[in-house]
């Protein structure tokens, strides 16, 4: 099966030195077989930021994140944990994982007028938890947006990325 696209000049990525893990030799989509992999403790850290207009950020910080809907960060914390646990239901080729830990932290960044979100997800399994960490951050940021959109729609979610991953075949740390 080839990738559907309207641009016939798009390069075929399935035969590159760093091939896509969810494509087989014929370019067909498949779930990665982790049966042969070693069980290890694997951890991933991801981050993202919710950036507000300056006056809205000041209002949120002055209220210590409390809104008519409740605490922004407490609600986002629960949403992020729930999302990490359901990543395999959201991203089609992810394995369901028995997560050992899902942690989220929130901090005010006065210079950027942002709430920074960091997730740490850990599992003892045959595959990593990068997608779970990224999903936790994504949904936590979306929850913050949802809880504050009545104040402004000029809110930006940005800098969503993997920061580190350990365990398994290779480690990663964002430079």
Number of C-alpha atoms within 10 A of each C-alpha: 9 11 12 7 8 7 7 8 7 9 9 11 13 19 14 9 7 8 12 13 12 15 18 16 9 10 16 12 16 12 13 14 12 12 9 7 12 13 15 16 16 21 24 26 25 26 25 25 27 24 21 23 16 14 12 17 24 15 13 19 16 10 11 13 19 17 12 8 10 11 16 23 23 17 15 27 26 16 20 29 23 16 23 29 20 17 22 16 13 11 12 10 14 19 18 13 19 11 15 13 14 23 17 23 15 19 12 18 14 12 7 15 19 24 23 22 26 24 28 24 27 24 21 19 20 19 24 25 27 24 18 32 33 28 25 35 34 26 20 32 31 18 20 25 23 14 21 22 12 8 16 12 12 11 18 15 18 15 12 19 18 21 20 17 23 19 21 17 10 7 12 12 11 8 5
